[in-house]
Amino acid sequence: MSSKSVAERIADYVTSLEFKDLVPELRREVSRRVVDSLATMYGAAYAEPVVVARKVAEKFKTVQGSSLLLSGQKVSPDMAAFANGVAVRYLDFNDTYLSKEALHPSDMIPGLIALGESVGASGRDLVTSVVAAYEVALALADTVTLRDRGYDHVANIAFGAAAGAAKLLELDHGRTVQAVNIAGVNAAALRQTRAGELSMWKGCAAAYAARHGVFAAMLASEGMTGPSPIFEGEMGFWKVVAGTFPNVPSFGGMDGEPFRTHMTSIKRWPVEYHSMSAVEAAIELRRELADVSNVRSVEIFTFTVSHKIIVKDPEKWKPKTRETADHSLPYITARTLIDGDIWVDSYTDEKLNDPKVLELLAKTRVEVDPKYDEIYPSAVPNRVVLKTLDGRTLSKEVVYPIGHYRNPISDGQLVEKFKRLVNPVLGVERSEQLLRVATSVENVRSVSELTEFYRR
């Protein structure tokens, strides 16, 4: 066991990681996540929380800095990290990592792009920083569960974003440690963000954590120090937030540890990830139904973590907000059975109050299947069983939905998702241009080649 603190180990990793350490397959997966992140950003560009965040940021313009999505206005990197980060997360459509703590690591990508633009980073610099950020956040997610103690997974995002930002800023070992220290001392976000009726903040919490990580590295770059040891201290992260003093595994590429970046799953549908397989099952079942009104009952069999997050709250059974609905397994399944698909427009007030969906929700029940607990989080199984008024029983089980890292989304499906989200905002020609740049992001000379598309 290393005598070094976790912050020192993170600094060892970040300062030693180089682009040449990244094999072509890993770099390809990073570019796919950049493509996916840009898609979800543009898809949410006009969403109310994104507009609010952008309006606040635009009040503090700078001559040099980082571009805001849509306006192209330059603001400080941390403000752009937040405003653009809200966009990547709002639709609940960006990538996911499932472990002791689930999180969405691409929540960090807009902040790293923002900082990279401000310091004139290259595409290779950005790719390396994304790997550093992912590996730190994901290793921490492998370490301990935070949600059961009332803390949110975005704490790991703050640490990861600080690591990636430190890499972009080329901080030395000592200042990287301080970036981690500063990020950690204010990283403990409350899980109330995801309890009961969900608010706009559900889509903002990770952006705020990423902004904090970026800002922590910016402060450390000028010599600011933070509390130490931030993890192991008497009032540190392990004791207060985690409630335990765990061993943190090695980061990807160190001590033979595989890179975790490619083990994140890209979403095919805009729903909380634990419901992804239920969507796929419902789509298949809908093809066997001539009329959804013929359904007498809907049974969904899921796993305990899914039930805790997207089933148990009463609000999940009659969601009133988009944020609650895309975290409601009953609603997501019912809406998919009715429409044969689910998309970003499945959460309008009209859809939430649709008599058909309310009727189907009243016929639905959800149970935990213990055998599914045995294979989570390496799999996300759901089984949907329909009983019809004419006496049929239809059942579909999905364990690895399309987009799961064990059943990867194809390049063609990812491009389809990108175009469906970005074309309405940028137009077909500019959308295709951005796609070409993002697909070969490691080859761009400057991150500004990505952000120049932020300006309409």
Beta strands, then each sheet from edge to edge (+ up, - down):
strand 1: 66-67
strand 2: 74-75
strand 3: 295-302
strand 4: 364-368
strand 5: 382-388
strand 6: 393-398
sheet 1: 1+ 2-
sheet 2: 4+ 3+ 5- 6+
end
